[in-house]
Protein backbone atom coordinates (compact mmCIF):
# COMPACT_ATOMS: atom_id res chain seq x y z
CA UNK A 1 0.00 0.00 0.00
CA UNK A 2 2.78 2.43 0.84
CA UNK A 3 4.31 1.90 -2.60
CA UNK A 4 1.02 2.86 -4.23
CA UNK A 5 0.69 5.92 -1.99
CA UNK A 6 4.25 7.05 -2.80
CA UNK A 7 3.63 6.47 -6.52
CA UNK A 8 0.40 8.47 -6.34
CA UNK A 9 2.15 11.30 -4.49
CA UNK A 10 4.92 11.32 -7.10
CA UNK A 11 2.38 11.53 -9.91
CA UNK A 12 0.34 14.27 -8.20
CA UNK A 13 3.38 16.38 -7.32
CA UNK A 14 4.80 15.85 -10.83
CA UNK A 15 1.57 17.09 -12.39
CA UNK A 16 1.44 20.05 -10.00
CA UNK A 17 5.01 20.94 -10.91
CA UNK A 18 4.29 20.62 -14.64
CA UNK A 19 1.25 22.87 -14.58
CA UNK A 20 2.39 25.39 -11.93
CA UNK A 21 6.12 25.72 -12.66
CA UNK A 22 5.74 29.06 -14.46
CA UNK A 23 3.05 30.49 -12.17
CA UNK A 24 4.74 29.84 -8.82
CA UNK A 25 8.41 28.98 -9.38
CA UNK A 26 9.28 29.87 -5.78
CA UNK A 27 7.47 26.77 -4.54
CA UNK A 28 10.05 24.50 -6.20
CA UNK A 29 7.57 21.71 -6.78
CA UNK A 30 10.25 19.90 -8.78
CA UNK A 31 11.97 19.08 -5.50
CA UNK A 32 8.73 17.67 -4.11
CA UNK A 33 8.21 15.54 -7.22
CA UNK A 34 11.78 14.21 -7.05
CA UNK A 35 11.39 13.45 -3.33
CA UNK A 36 8.21 11.44 -3.79
CA UNK A 37 9.65 9.80 -6.91
CA UNK A 38 12.65 8.65 -4.89
CA UNK A 39 10.33 7.34 -2.18
CA UNK A 40 8.32 5.43 -4.78
CA UNK A 41 11.54 3.93 -6.17
CA UNK A 42 12.64 2.93 -2.68
CA UNK A 43 9.30 1.23 -1.97
CA UNK A 44 9.37 -0.45 -5.39
CA UNK A 45 12.73 -2.01 -4.53
CA UNK A 46 11.28 -3.10 -1.18
CA UNK A 47 8.30 -4.71 -2.96
CA UNK A 48 10.62 -6.53 -5.36
CA UNK A 49 12.74 -7.78 -2.45
CA UNK A 50 9.59 -8.97 -0.66
CA UNK A 51 8.41 -10.81 -3.77
CA UNK A 52 11.85 -12.39 -4.20
CA UNK A 53 11.71 -13.53 -0.58
CA UNK A 54 8.46 -15.39 -1.14
CA UNK A 55 6.08 -12.79 0.26
CA UNK A 56 3.48 -10.82 -1.65
CA UNK A 57 4.54 -7.94 -3.90
CA UNK A 58 2.16 -5.50 -2.18
CA UNK A 59 1.05 -5.65 1.42
CA UNK A 60 -2.18 -4.30 2.83
CA UNK A 61 -1.70 -4.76 6.57
CA UNK A 62 -3.94 -2.00 7.72
CA UNK A 63 -2.55 -0.21 10.72
CA UNK A 64 1.10 -0.71 9.80
CA UNK A 65 0.87 0.22 6.13
CA UNK A 66 -1.34 3.21 6.85
CA UNK A 67 1.23 4.57 9.28
CA UNK A 68 4.09 3.97 6.84
CA UNK A 69 2.11 5.77 4.13
CA UNK A 70 1.39 8.70 6.44
CA UNK A 71 5.04 8.99 7.45
CA UNK A 72 6.11 8.84 3.81
CA UNK A 73 3.73 11.70 3.01
CA UNK A 74 4.72 13.83 6.01
CA UNK A 75 8.44 13.11 5.64
CA UNK A 76 8.39 14.18 2.00
CA UNK A 77 6.54 17.39 2.88
CA UNK A 78 8.94 18.15 5.73
CA UNK A 79 12.00 17.53 3.54
CA UNK A 80 10.55 19.72 0.76
CA UNK A 81 9.67 22.47 3.25
CA UNK A 82 13.18 22.57 4.71
CA UNK A 83 14.84 22.64 1.27
CA UNK A 84 12.53 25.40 0.01
CA UNK A 85 13.17 27.41 3.18
CA UNK A 86 16.94 27.05 2.75
CA UNK A 87 16.73 28.09 -0.91
CA UNK A 88 14.56 31.08 0.03
CA UNK A 89 16.96 32.22 2.77
CA UNK A 90 20.01 31.83 0.53
CA UNK A 91 18.34 33.83 -2.27
CA UNK A 92 17.25 36.49 0.21
CA UNK A 93 20.78 36.77 1.58
CA UNK A 94 22.27 37.06 -1.93
CA UNK A 95 19.91 39.89 -2.94
CA UNK A 96 20.94 42.12 -0.03
N, C-alpha and C positions, 0 to 999 in steps of 0.2 A: 504494500500500500504506500509506503513512504517513497518508493521509486516513482510511482505514478503521481504522487503529490509533487515531488521535485521536478518531474518532467512537465507537469501542468504549470508549475510556477515559472519554469524556464520559458515555456511557450508564451505565457501571459506577459512576462516581463520583456521578452524579445519583441512581441507585438507592440507593447507600449513604447519601447525604445524606438521601433521603426516608425511609428506614427507620430510620436511626440519629440523626436530628436531635434527638429528645427524650432519647435515652439518653446520648449523649455530645456535648453542644453545644459543649464546649471544643475539639473537633477542627476545627470550622468546615469541614466537608466541602462546604458551599456554595461556598466559595472554590475548592476543588479542582475542583468541577463546572464552575464558571464559567471557570476556567483552561483545562481541557481542551475545553470548548465553544468558547472563543475560538480555540484551536489548530485544532479541527476546522473552524471557519469560515474560518480563514486558509488551511488546506490545500484547502478546497473552492474558494475563489477561485483558488488556484494551479492546481487541476485544470481549472477553467473556462477560465482563461487558456491552459493547455496545449492544451485542445481547440480553442479559438478560433485558436490558432497552427498547427493542423494536426497536432498530436501526439495521442496517445491520452489519454483522460480520466484513466485510472489507469495508473500505471507499476508494474512489478514487477521492476525491476532489482535483483537480490538483494543484493549487498553494500551498495550505496549506500542503497537504501530501508530496509534493516534498520537501518542506522546512524542514518538520519534518524528512524525510528520510535523507536529506543532513546533518542535525544537528546530527542525530544519528550516521552517518558515521564519521563525523569530531570529534564528542565528544569521540567516541570509540578510534579513532586514537590518539587524544590528551591525553586521559587517559593512553593508552598503552605507548605512548612516555615518559610521565612523570615517570611512574613506571619503565620502562627500564632504563631511565637515573638515577633514584635513585639507582636501583640495581647495575648499572655500577659504580657509584661513591662510593657506600659502598664497593664493591669488590675491587676497586682501592685503597681505603683507607686502607683496611685490608691487602693488599699485600705489603704495604710499611714497 
